[in-house]
Amino acid sequence: MITYLIIDDEHIAHDIIKDYCDLLPNMELMKNCYDGLEAFEYLNKNDVDLIF
């Protein structure tokens, strides 16, 4: 399983990326982050394989 994180301030960008990743059965969204600080805090405690 490939885990990923989406970082973007626009909700539509999250939807577009997630729609494409949902087409791949081995992709798992771990968290949606809307700014860098939120992502940094999450990544300090968790690991992901891919960041968009």
C-alpha distance matrix in Angstrom:
0.0 3.8 6.3 9.7 13.3 16.3 19.7 22.7 25.9 26.1 24.6 24.8 22.5 19.8 20.3 20.3 17.1 15.3 17.0 15.8 12.1 12.6 13.6 10.3 8.5 4.9 6.0 6.8 10.3 11.4 15.0 17.7 20.3 23.7 25.1 24.5 25.8 23.4 20.4 22.1 22.6 19.0 17.8 20.5 19.0 15.2 12.7 10.4 9.2 11.2 14.4 16.4
3.8 0.0 3.8 6.6 10.3 13.2 16.5 19.5 22.9 23.3 22.1 22.3 19.7 17.2 18.2 18.0 14.5 13.3 15.4 13.9 10.2 11.8 13.0 9.8 9.5 5.9 4.9 6.1 8.6 9.9 13.1 15.4 17.6 20.9 22.1 21.3 22.9 20.8 17.6 19.3 20.3 16.9 15.4 18.5 17.5 13.7 10.8 7.8 6.0 7.4 10.7 12.8
6.3 3.8 0.0 3.8 7.2 10.4 13.6 16.9 20.1 20.8 19.6 20.3 17.9 15.0 16.5 16.9 13.4 12.0 14.9 14.0 10.4 11.9 14.1 11.7 11.4 8.4 5.9 4.8 5.9 6.3 9.5 12.0 14.2 17.6 18.9 18.2 19.6 17.3 14.2 16.1 16.8 13.3 12.2 15.4 14.4 10.6 8.3 5.2 5.2 6.4 8.8 11.1
9.7 6.6 3.8 0.0 3.8 6.8 10.0 13.2 16.5 17.2 16.4 17.2 14.5 11.8 13.8 14.1 10.5 9.8 13.1 12.4 9.3 11.5 13.9 12.2 12.9 10.7 7.2 6.2 5.1 5.8 7.6 9.3 11.1 14.3 15.5 15.0 16.8 14.7 11.5 13.9 15.1 11.9 11.0 14.6 14.3 10.9 8.9 5.4 5.8 4.6 5.5 7.5
13.3 10.3 7.2 3.8 0.0 3.8 6.5 9.9 13.1 14.3 13.8 15.1 12.5 9.8 12.6 13.4 10.1 9.8 13.6 13.5 11.0 13.2 16.0 15.0 15.9 14.1 10.5 8.9 6.1 5.7 5.4 6.2 7.4 10.6 11.8 11.5 13.4 11.2 8.2 11.0 12.4 9.5 9.2 13.0 13.2 10.4 9.5 6.8 8.3 6.5 4.9 6.2
16.3 13.2 10.4 6.8 3.8 0.0 3.8 6.5 9.8 10.6 10.3 11.6 8.8 6.5 9.8 10.6 7.8 8.3 12.0 12.2 10.8 13.1 15.9 15.7 17.2 16.1 12.3 11.1 7.9 8.4 6.7 5.1 6.0 8.1 9.8 10.5 12.9 10.9 8.6 12.0 13.6 11.4 11.7 15.4 16.0 13.7 13.1 10.4 11.5 8.7 6.0 4.8
19.7 16.5 13.6 10.0 6.5 3.8 0.0 3.8 7.0 9.0 10.0 11.8 9.1 7.8 11.6 12.4 10.3 11.5 14.9 15.2 14.3 16.7 19.4 19.3 21.0 19.8 16.0 14.7 11.4 11.2 8.7 6.3 4.7 5.6 6.4 7.1 10.0 8.8 6.8 10.1 12.2 11.0 11.4 14.8 16.1 14.7 14.4 12.4 13.7 10.9 7.4 6.0
22.7 19.5 16.9 13.2 9.9 6.5 3.8 0.0 3.8 5.5 7.5 9.2 6.8 6.9 10.6 11.3 10.2 12.0 14.9 15.6 15.5 17.8 20.3 20.9 22.9 22.2 18.4 17.4 14.0 14.3 11.4 8.2 6.5 5.0 6.3 8.3 11.4 10.6 9.7 12.9 14.9 14.2 15.0 18.1 19.6 18.3 18.2 16.1 17.2 14.1 10.5 8.1
25.9 22.9 20.1 16.5 13.1 9.8 7.0 3.8 0.0 3.8 6.6 9.1 8.1 8.6 11.7 13.0 12.9 14.4 17.0 18.2 18.5 20.3 23.0 23.9 25.8 25.4 21.6 20.2 16.6 16.7 13.4 9.8 7.8 4.5 6.0 9.2 11.6 10.9 11.4 14.4 16.0 15.8 17.2 19.9 21.4 20.6 21.1 19.3 20.8 17.8 14.2 11.9
26.1 23.3 20.8 17.2 14.3 10.6 9.0 5.5 3.8 0.0 3.8 5.5 5.5 6.9 9.1 10.4 11.3 12.8 14.7 16.3 17.2 18.7 21.1 22.6 24.8 24.9 21.2 20.1 16.7 17.5 14.4 10.7 9.9 7.3 9.7 12.8 15.3 14.2 14.4 17.7 19.2 18.5 19.9 22.9 24.0 22.9 23.1 20.9 22.0 18.8 15.5 12.6
24.6 22.1 19.6 16.4 13.8 10.3 10.0 7.5 6.6 3.8 0.0 3.8 5.4 5.2 6.5 8.9 10.2 10.7 12.4 14.7 15.5 16.4 19.1 20.8 22.6 23.1 19.5 18.2 14.8 15.9 13.0 9.3 9.8 8.2 11.5 14.7 16.8 14.9 15.1 18.7 19.7 18.4 20.2 23.3 23.8 22.4 22.7 20.5 21.7 18.8 16.0 13.2
24.8 22.3 20.3 17.2 15.1 11.6 11.8 9.2 9.1 5.5 3.8 0.0 3.8 5.4 5.0 6.2 8.7 9.8 10.5 12.6 14.3 15.2 17.3 19.5 21.7 22.6 19.2 18.6 15.7 17.5 15.2 11.8 12.8 11.4 14.4 17.3 19.8 18.1 17.8 21.4 22.7 21.2 22.6 25.9 26.5 24.6 24.5 21.8 22.4 19.2 16.7 13.5
22.5 19.7 17.9 14.5 12.5 8.8 9.1 6.8 8.1 5.5 5.4 3.8 0.0 3.8 5.4 5.1 6.2 8.4 9.9 10.9 12.3 14.1 16.1 17.7 20.2 20.6 17.1 16.8 14.0 15.9 13.7 10.5 11.3 10.3 12.8 15.1 18.0 16.6 15.6 19.1 20.8 19.3 20.1 23.6 24.4 22.4 21.9 19.0 19.3 16.0 13.3 9.9
19.8 17.2 15.0 11.8 9.8 6.5 7.8 6.9 8.6 6.9 5.2 5.4 3.8 0.0 3.8 5.6 5.4 6.0 8.5 10.2 10.5 11.9 14.6 15.9 17.9 18.2 14.5 13.6 10.5 12.4 10.3 7.2 8.9 9.1 12.1 14.4 16.9 14.7 13.7 17.4 18.7 16.7 17.8 21.3 21.7 19.5 19.2 16.4 17.2 14.2 11.9 9.1
20.3 18.2 16.5 13.8 12.6 9.8 11.6 10.6 11.7 9.1 6.5 5.0 5.4 3.8 0.0 3.8 5.6 5.2 6.0 8.7 9.9 10.3 12.8 14.9 16.9 17.9 14.7 14.1 11.5 14.0 12.5 9.9 12.3 12.4 15.8 18.1 20.5 18.1 17.2 21.0 22.0 19.8 21.0 24.6 24.5 22.2 21.8 18.8 19.3 16.5 14.8 12.0
20.3 18.0 16.9 14.1 13.4 10.6 12.4 11.3 13.0 10.4 8.9 6.2 5.1 5.6 3.8 0.0 3.8 5.5 5.2 6.5 8.8 10.0 11.5 13.7 16.4 17.5 14.5 14.8 12.9 15.8 14.7 12.3 14.4 14.4 17.2 19.2 22.0 20.1 18.7 22.2 23.8 21.6 22.2 25.9 26.2 23.6 22.6 19.3 19.1 16.0 14.4 11.2
17.1 14.5 13.4 10.5 10.1 7.8 10.3 10.2 12.9 11.3 10.2 8.7 6.2 5.4 5.6 3.8 0.0 3.8 5.5 5.3 6.2 8.6 10.3 11.6 14.3 14.7 11.4 12.0 10.1 13.0 12.4 10.6 12.7 13.5 16.0 17.3 20.2 18.3 16.3 19.7 21.4 19.0 19.2 22.9 23.2 20.5 19.2 15.7 15.3 12.2 10.8 7.9
15.3 13.3 12.0 9.8 9.8 8.3 11.5 12.0 14.4 12.8 10.7 9.8 8.4 6.0 5.2 5.5 3.8 0.0 3.8 5.4 5.0 5.9 8.8 10.1 12.0 12.8 9.5 9.4 7.6 10.9 10.7 9.6 12.6 14.1 17.0 18.5 20.9 18.4 16.6 20.1 21.2 18.4 19.0 22.7 22.3 19.4 18.4 15.1 15.2 12.7 12.0 10.0
17.0 15.4 14.9 13.1 13.6 12.0 14.9 14.9 17.0 14.7 12.4 10.5 9.9 8.5 6.0 5.2 5.5 3.8 0.0 3.8 5.5 5.2 6.9 9.5 11.8 13.6 11.1 11.7 10.8 14.4 14.4 13.2 16.2 17.3 20.3 22.0 24.5 22.0 20.3 23.9 25.0 22.2 22.7 26.5 26.1 23.0 21.9 18.5 18.1 15.7 15.2 13.0
15.8 13.9 14.0 12.4 13.5 12.2 15.2 15.6 18.2 16.3 14.7 12.6 10.9 10.2 8.7 6.5 5.3 5.4 3.8 0.0 3.8 5.4 5.5 7.6 10.7 12.1 9.9 11.7 11.5 15.1 15.6 14.7 17.4 18.7 21.2 22.3 25.1 23.0 20.8 24.0 25.6 22.8 22.7 26.5 26.3 23.1 21.3 17.7 16.5 14.0 14.0 11.8
12.1 10.2 10.4 9.3 11.0 10.8 14.3 15.5 18.5 17.2 15.5 14.3 12.3 10.5 9.9 8.8 6.2 5.0 5.5 3.8 0.0 3.8 5.2 5.5 8.1 8.8 6.2 8.1 8.3 12.0 13.2 13.2 16.1 18.0 20.4 21.1 23.6 21.4 18.9 21.9 23.3 20.2 20.0 23.7 23.3 19.9 18.0 14.4 13.3 11.2 11.9 10.7
12.6 11.8 11.9 11.5 13.2 13.1 16.7 17.8 20.3 18.7 16.4 15.2 14.1 11.9 10.3 10.0 8.6 5.9 5.2 5.4 3.8 0.0 3.8 5.3 6.7 8.7 7.0 8.2 8.9 12.7 14.1 14.3 17.7 19.7 22.5 23.6 25.7 23.1 21.0 24.2 25.1 21.8 22.0 25.6 24.7 21.3 19.8 16.5 15.8 14.3 15.1 14.0
13.6 13.0 14.1 13.9 16.0 15.9 19.4 20.3 23.0 21.1 19.1 17.3 16.1 14.6 12.8 11.5 10.3 8.8 6.9 5.5 5.2 3.8 0.0 3.8 6.3 9.1 8.5 10.9 12.3 16.0 17.6 17.7 20.9 22.8 25.4 26.3 28.8 26.3 24.0 27.1 28.2 25.0 24.8 28.5 27.7 24.2 22.3 18.8 17.4 15.9 17.0 15.8
10.3 9.8 11.7 12.2 15.0 15.7 19.3 20.9 23.9 22.6 20.8 19.5 17.7 15.9 14.9 13.7 11.6 10.1 9.5 7.6 5.5 5.3 3.8 0.0 3.8 5.6 5.9 9.1 11.4 14.8 17.0 17.8 20.9 23.2 25.5 25.9 28.2 25.9 23.2 25.9 27.1 23.7 23.2 26.7 25.8 22.1 19.9 16.4 14.7 13.7 15.6 15.2
8.5 9.5 11.4 12.9 15.9 17.2 21.0 22.9 25.8 24.8 22.6 21.7 20.2 17.9 16.9 16.4 14.3 12.0 11.8 10.7 8.1 6.7 6.3 3.8 0.0 3.8 5.7 8.2 11.3 14.4 17.2 18.6 21.9 24.6 26.9 27.3 29.2 26.6 24.0 26.7 27.4 23.8 23.4 26.7 25.3 21.6 19.5 16.5 15.1 15.0 17.3 17.4
4.9 5.9 8.4 10.7 14.1 16.1 19.8 22.2 25.4 24.9 23.1 22.6 20.6 18.2 17.9 17.5 14.7 12.8 13.6 12.1 8.8 8.7 9.1 5.6 3.8 0.0 3.8 6.6 10.2 12.7 15.9 17.8 20.8 23.8 25.7 25.6 27.4 24.9 22.1 24.3 25.1 21.5 20.7 23.8 22.5 18.7 16.3 13.4 11.8 12.4 15.1 16.0
6.0 4.9 5.9 7.2 10.5 12.3 16.0 18.4 21.6 21.2 19.5 19.2 17.1 14.5 14.7 14.5 11.4 9.5 11.1 9.9 6.2 7.0 8.5 5.9 5.7 3.8 0.0 3.8 6.7 9.6 12.4 14.1 17.0 20.0 21.9 22.0 23.8 21.3 18.5 21.0 21.9 18.4 17.8 21.1 20.1 16.3 14.2 10.9 9.8 9.6 11.9 12.6
6.8 6.1 4.8 6.2 8.9 11.1 14.7 17.4 20.2 20.1 18.2 18.6 16.8 13.6 14.1 14.8 12.0 9.4 11.7 11.7 8.1 8.2 10.9 9.1 8.2 6.6 3.8 0.0 3.8 6.2 9.4 11.6 14.8 18.0 20.1 20.3 21.7 18.9 16.4 19.0 19.3 15.7 15.6 18.8 17.4 13.8 12.4 9.6 9.9 10.0 11.7 12.7
10.3 8.6 5.9 5.1 6.1 7.9 11.4 14.0 16.6 16.7 14.8 15.7 14.0 10.5 11.5 12.9 10.1 7.6 10.8 11.5 8.3 8.9 12.3 11.4 11.3 10.2 6.7 3.8 0.0 3.8 5.9 7.8 11.1 14.2 16.5 17.0 18.4 15.5 13.3 16.3 16.6 13.1 13.6 17.0 15.8 12.6 11.8 9.2 10.3 9.6 10.0 10.6
11.4 9.9 6.3 5.8 5.7 8.4 11.2 14.3 16.7 17.5 15.9 17.5 15.9 12.4 14.0 15.8 13.0 10.9 14.4 15.1 12.0 12.7 16.0 14.8 14.4 12.7 9.6 6.2 3.8 0.0 3.8 7.2 9.9 13.5 15.3 15.5 16.2 13.1 11.1 13.7 13.5 9.8 10.6 13.7 12.3 9.2 9.2 7.6 10.0 10.1 10.2 11.6
15.0 13.1 9.5 7.6 5.4 6.7 8.7 11.4 13.4 14.4 13.0 15.2 13.7 10.3 12.5 14.7 12.4 10.7 14.4 15.6 13.2 14.1 17.6 17.0 17.2 15.9 12.4 9.4 5.9 3.8 0.0 3.8 6.3 9.9 12.0 12.7 13.3 10.0 8.6 11.8 11.6 8.3 10.1 13.3 12.4 10.2 11.0 9.6 12.3 11.5 10.2 10.9
17.7 15.4 12.0 9.3 6.2 5.1 6.3 8.2 9.8 10.7 9.3 11.8 10.5 7.2 9.9 12.3 10.6 9.6 13.2 14.7 13.2 14.3 17.7 17.8 18.6 17.8 14.1 11.6 7.8 7.2 3.8 0.0 3.8 6.7 9.5 11.1 12.3 9.2 8.3 12.1 12.4 10.0 11.9 15.1 15.0 13.2 13.9 12.2 14.4 12.6 10.3 9.9
20.3 17.6 14.2 11.1 7.4 6.0 4.7 6.5 7.8 9.9 9.8 12.8 11.3 8.9 12.3 14.4 12.7 12.6 16.2 17.4 16.1 17.7 20.9 20.9 21.9 20.8 17.0 14.8 11.1 9.9 6.3 3.8 0.0 3.8 5.8 7.5 8.7 5.9 5.6 9.3 10.0 8.6 10.6 13.5 14.2 13.2 14.2 13.0 15.4 13.4 10.5 10.1
23.7 20.9 17.6 14.3 10.6 8.1 5.6 5.0 4.5 7.3 8.2 11.4 10.3 9.1 12.4 14.4 13.5 14.1 17.3 18.7 18.0 19.7 22.8 23.2 24.6 23.8 20.0 18.0 14.2 13.5 9.9 6.7 3.8 0.0 3.8 7.1 8.7 6.9 7.7 11.0 12.0 11.6 13.6 16.2 17.3 16.7 17.7 16.4 18.5 16.1 12.8 11.5
25.1 22.1 18.9 15.5 11.8 9.8 6.4 6.3 6.0 9.7 11.5 14.4 12.8 12.1 15.8 17.2 16.0 17.0 20.3 21.2 20.4 22.5 25.4 25.5 26.9 25.7 21.9 20.1 16.5 15.3 12.0 9.5 5.8 3.8 0.0 3.8 5.6 5.6 6.5 8.8 10.4 11.1 12.5 14.7 16.5 16.5 17.5 16.7 18.7 16.5 12.9 12.1
24.5 21.3 18.2 15.0 11.5 10.5 7.1 8.3 9.2 12.8 14.7 17.3 15.1 14.4 18.1 19.2 17.3 18.5 22.0 22.3 21.1 23.6 26.3 25.9 27.3 25.6 22.0 20.3 17.0 15.5 12.7 11.1 7.5 7.1 3.8 0.0 3.8 5.5 5.1 6.0 8.6 9.8 10.3 12.2 14.7 14.9 15.6 15.1 17.1 15.1 11.7 11.8
25.8 22.9 19.6 16.8 13.4 12.9 10.0 11.4 11.6 15.3 16.8 19.8 18.0 16.9 20.5 22.0 20.2 20.9 24.5 25.1 23.6 25.7 28.8 28.2 29.2 27.4 23.8 21.7 18.4 16.2 13.3 12.3 8.7 8.7 5.6 3.8 0.0 3.8 5.4 5.0 6.2 8.6 9.8 10.6 13.1 14.2 15.7 16.1 18.7 17.4 14.3 14.9
23.4 20.8 17.3 14.7 11.2 10.9 8.8 10.6 10.9 14.2 14.9 18.1 16.6 14.7 18.1 20.1 18.3 18.4 22.0 23.0 21.4 23.1 26.3 25.9 26.6 24.9 21.3 18.9 15.5 13.1 10.0 9.2 5.9 6.9 5.6 5.5 3.8 0.0 3.8 5.5 5.3 6.3 8.7 10.2 11.6 12.2 14.1 14.4 17.3 16.2 13.3 14.0
20.4 17.6 14.2 11.5 8.2 8.6 6.8 9.7 11.4 14.4 15.1 17.8 15.6 13.7 17.2 18.7 16.3 16.6 20.3 20.8 18.9 21.0 24.0 23.2 24.0 22.1 18.5 16.4 13.3 11.1 8.6 8.3 5.6 7.7 6.5 5.1 5.4 3.8 0.0 3.8 5.5 5.1 6.0 8.6 10.3 10.1 11.1 11.0 13.7 12.5 9.7 10.9
22.1 19.3 16.1 13.9 11.0 12.0 10.1 12.9 14.4 17.7 18.7 21.4 19.1 17.4 21.0 22.2 19.7 20.1 23.9 24.0 21.9 24.2 27.1 25.9 26.7 24.3 21.0 19.0 16.3 13.7 11.8 12.1 9.3 11.0 8.8 6.0 5.0 5.5 3.8 0.0 3.8 5.4 5.1 6.2 9.0 9.8 11.1 12.0 14.7 14.0 11.6 13.5
22.6 20.3 16.8 15.1 12.4 13.6 12.2 14.9 16.0 19.2 19.7 22.7 20.8 18.7 22.0 23.8 21.4 21.2 25.0 25.6 23.3 25.1 28.2 27.1 27.4 25.1 21.9 19.3 16.6 13.5 11.6 12.4 10.0 12.0 10.4 8.6 6.2 5.3 5.5 3.8 0.0 3.8 5.5 5.3 7.0 8.9 11.3 12.9 16.2 16.1 14.1 16.1
19.0 16.9 13.3 11.9 9.5 11.4 11.0 14.2 15.8 18.5 18.4 21.2 19.3 16.7 19.8 21.6 19.0 18.4 22.2 22.8 20.2 21.8 25.0 23.7 23.8 21.5 18.4 15.7 13.1 9.8 8.3 10.0 8.6 11.6 11.1 9.8 8.6 6.3 5.1 5.4 3.8 0.0 3.8 5.5 5.6 6.0 8.5 9.8 13.4 13.5 12.0 14.2
17.8 15.4 12.2 11.0 9.2 11.7 11.4 15.0 17.2 19.9 20.2 22.6 20.1 17.8 21.0 22.2 19.2 19.0 22.7 22.7 20.0 22.0 24.8 23.2 23.4 20.7 17.8 15.6 13.6 10.6 10.1 11.9 10.6 13.6 12.5 10.3 9.8 8.7 6.0 5.1 5.5 3.8 0.0 3.8 5.3 4.9 6.1 7.7 10.9 11.4 10.3 13.2
20.5 18.5 15.4 14.6 13.0 15.4 14.8 18.1 19.9 22.9 23.3 25.9 23.6 21.3 24.6 25.9 22.9 22.7 26.5 26.5 23.7 25.6 28.5 26.7 26.7 23.8 21.1 18.8 17.0 13.7 13.3 15.1 13.5 16.2 14.7 12.2 10.6 10.2 8.6 6.2 5.3 5.5 3.8 0.0 3.8 6.0 8.0 10.7 13.9 14.8 13.9 16.9
19.0 17.5 14.4 14.3 13.2 16.0 16.1 19.6 21.4 24.0 23.8 26.5 24.4 21.7 24.5 26.2 23.2 22.3 26.1 26.3 23.3 24.7 27.7 25.8 25.3 22.5 20.1 17.4 15.8 12.3 12.4 15.0 14.2 17.3 16.5 14.7 13.1 11.6 10.3 9.0 7.0 5.6 5.3 3.8 0.0 3.8 7.1 10.3 13.8 15.4 15.1 18.1
15.2 13.7 10.6 10.9 10.4 13.7 14.7 18.3 20.6 22.9 22.4 24.6 22.4 19.5 22.2 23.6 20.5 19.4 23.0 23.1 19.9 21.3 24.2 22.1 21.6 18.7 16.3 13.8 12.6 9.2 10.2 13.2 13.2 16.7 16.5 14.9 14.2 12.2 10.1 9.8 8.9 6.0 4.9 6.0 3.8 0.0 3.8 6.8 10.4 12.2 12.5 15.6
12.7 10.8 8.3 8.9 9.5 13.1 14.4 18.2 21.1 23.1 22.7 24.5 21.9 19.2 21.8 22.6 19.2 18.4 21.9 21.3 18.0 19.8 22.3 19.9 19.5 16.3 14.2 12.4 11.8 9.2 11.0 13.9 14.2 17.7 17.5 15.6 15.7 14.1 11.1 11.1 11.3 8.5 6.1 8.0 7.1 3.8 0.0 3.8 6.9 9.3 10.4 13.9
10.4 7.8 5.2 5.4 6.8 10.4 12.4 16.1 19.3 20.9 20.5 21.8 19.0 16.4 18.8 19.3 15.7 15.1 18.5 17.7 14.4 16.5 18.8 16.4 16.5 13.4 10.9 9.6 9.2 7.6 9.6 12.2 13.0 16.4 16.7 15.1 16.1 14.4 11.0 12.0 12.9 9.8 7.7 10.7 10.3 6.8 3.8 0.0 3.8 5.7 7.4 10.8
9.2 6.0 5.2 5.8 8.3 11.5 13.7 17.2 20.8 22.0 21.7 22.4 19.3 17.2 19.3 19.1 15.3 15.2 18.1 16.5 13.3 15.8 17.4 14.7 15.1 11.8 9.8 9.9 10.3 10.0 12.3 14.4 15.4 18.5 18.7 17.1 18.7 17.3 13.7 14.7 16.2 13.4 10.9 13.9 13.8 10.4 6.9 3.8 0.0 3.8 7.1 10.4
11.2 7.4 6.4 4.6 6.5 8.7 10.9 14.1 17.8 18.8 18.8 19.2 16.0 14.2 16.5 16.0 12.2 12.7 15.7 14.0 11.2 14.3 15.9 13.7 15.0 12.4 9.6 10.0 9.6 10.1 11.5 12.6 13.4 16.1 16.5 15.1 17.4 16.2 12.5 14.0 16.1 13.5 11.4 14.8 15.4 12.2 9.3 5.7 3.8 0.0 3.8 6.7
14.4 10.7 8.8 5.5 4.9 6.0 7.4 10.5 14.2 15.5 16.0 16.7 13.3 11.9 14.8 14.4 10.8 12.0 15.2 14.0 11.9 15.1 17.0 15.6 17.3 15.1 11.9 11.7 10.0 10.2 10.2 10.3 10.5 12.8 12.9 11.7 14.3 13.3 9.7 11.6 14.1 12.0 10.3 13.9 15.1 12.5 10.4 7.4 7.1 3.8 0.0 3.8
16.4 12.8 11.1 7.5 6.2 4.8 6.0 8.1 11.9 12.6 13.2 13.5 9.9 9.1 12.0 11.2 7.9 10.0 13.0 11.8 10.7 14.0 15.8 15.2 17.4 16.0 12.6 12.7 10.6 11.6 10.9 9.9 10.1 11.5 12.1 11.8 14.9 14.0 10.9 13.5 16.1 14.2 13.2 16.9 18.1 15.6 13.9 10.8 10.4 6.7 3.8 0.0
